[in-house]
Amino acid sequence: MENRNRAKGRRKNALWVDGQEIILDREGFLKNSSLWSDKVAAAMAADAGIEVLSDKQWQVIHFIRRYYTEQGKAPLNHKIKVGTGMNMTEIESLFPGGIVFGARRLAGMRNSKGCTGGSS
């Protein structure tokens, strides 16, 4: 539960990745999603208490990122479920902070200010 609270709590406003400052909003979302990379996602995960992202976590992150790149918007939860072949309970359990404050944040989505992206 500590990681979930940390993922939702106030965070520092920048990370350094390969000598580049990555600016985050107060909830830890990227201010500029074009700076996203696997290395940025890994640094954000470490900041949230996830030392190493698992293959399943990467599968969800990459699906969300690919959908965002192709569609110009974050996928609804149902799309994530279908696209990864996982159920919502499994996806939620993979990330401190669940879908929004975990998976979507690590995939470089901008903070949606309360939008959960739909239901399962």
N, C-alpha and C positions, 0 to 999 in steps of 0.2 A: 504494500500500500504506500510505502514511502516514495517509491519511484513514481507512482501515479500522482501523488500530491506534488512532487517536485516538477513533474512534467506540466502540471496545470498552474503552478505557482509562478511568482515573479522571477524572471531570469535575467542574467546579464545581457547586455544588448549587442554583443559582438563575439564572433569566434575568429580565430586565425587559422587559415587552411592554406598550406603551401605559400606562406608569406603574404597572403591576401586577406584583408579584413572583410569578414562577412557580417553585415549589419542585420540584426534581428529586431523584431518589435518586442514589446515588453512581455509577450507571452511565448517568445522563442521562435516565431515564424520568420522566414526570410522576408526582408523588405524588398529585395530584388530577386525574383525567382529565376531570372536568367543566369544567376551565379551558381545555380544548383549543379552538383556533380555527385558521384558516388562518394568521393572524399568528404564533401560538405555534409552529406547525409550521415556518414560514419562519425564525423565530428559532432554533429547535432545529437546523434544517438548516444555517444559517450557522455555528452553534457547532460543527457537525461538519465544516465545511469546504465545504459546498455553498452557494455564493453565491446562485444562483437555481435554484429547482426547475423542472424541465422539465414539459411537459404530461403525459408518460408517468409521471413521478414523482408528480404530483398525481393522476393516474388511479388509481394503486395506493394512495396515501394515502387518497383519498376512498372507494375501495371498502372498504378495511379499516375505516375510520371508520363508514361507513354500515352495514356488516355488524355491527359492534360495537354500534351504536345500536339496530339492529333485533333482534339475537339475544342481546345481553347478554354476549357473549364474543367473543374474537378468532377470525377465520376460520382454518381449517387452510390450510396452503400450497396444497393442491389447490383449495380454494375460491377463493383469490386468483388462481391460474392460470386457472381457468375464468371467474371474474368479470371479469377484465381482458383475457382473450384473449391473454395473453403466456405464454411458457414460463418455467420457473423460472430458467434461466440468464439470460435477459433481465432478469427482475425483480431477481434478486440483483445483477446488474451495475449497476443503476440507483442503488443505495444503498451508501455506505460502511457496513460493518457488516452487509450483506446484509438478509435479511428481518427478523430479530428486532431487531438493534441498529441497523437503518436504518429500513425501512418501518414496522414495528410501533411503534417508538419515536416516529417522526415523526407517526404517526396517533394518538398519545396513549394507547396501550395501557399498562397498568401492567406493571411488570417481572415476567415469569413465572418468574424464578429457575430458568432452565435448561430450561423447556419450549419446544421448538421449534415446536410447533403442528402437527406431522405432517410428512409427506414429500410429495414431488411425485408 
